[in-house]
């Protein structure tokens, strides 16, 4: 797991993009990948823990598998 920063989060749609050195171009994330209780959403600029996989998801080369707020 690496430390990353939320670039943008579309709460109404339940997805966003998270940036770190290991995922150039950004990592696509879905609300279901957020490891927390209750309503799962992130905020732009928020620092998070990130695990990812290589993928072709909506134009992104990486997809989150776990996000820890």
N, C-alpha and C positions, 0 to 999 in steps of 0.2 A: 504494500500500500504506500502511496506517495501523497504528499501534500499538494493540493491544487486549489484553483480559484474559480468560482462560478463567473463565467463571462455574461451569460444572460439566462433568465429563467422565465418561461411562458406558463404562468400558474394556471391560466384558463385551459391550456392545452396539456399541461402535465409533463412538459419536457424542457430541456435546456442544453446549454453547452458549457463544459468545464474545461479549463486550460491548465496544462502543466508541461514541463519540458519534454516529458516522455511521450506526449500525445500531440505532436505538432499539427496545427490546423484545428485542434479542438476535439473534444470527446463528447459524443451525444449521450445524454442521460434521460431516463424516464423516471417519473415519480416512484415507480415500483422498485427502483434500484436504491432508493434512499432508505437507510437503516435507522428508522425512528418510529415511535408510536404516534398515533393520531394523524392529523392532516400533514401530508408530506409535501413540502415545498422548500425551495431554496431562494436566496436573494443574490442578485448581482453583487460581486465583490466579496462574497462570503468565502472563507477558507474552509476546505473540506478534505477529508481523506478519500482517496480514489483508487479503486481497482478497475481494470478494464480488459477488454479483449479486442483483437483485430476484427474489423467488421466493415461492411459497406452499408451504412445506416444513414439515409437521407442526405447523402453527399459527404458524410464524415467517415474517416478511415478507422475510427475507434468508437467503441460503445462501452459505457459503464456497466460493470457487473455488480458493483457495490459502492455506495457513497455514504460516508460517515460525516454528518454535520458537526 
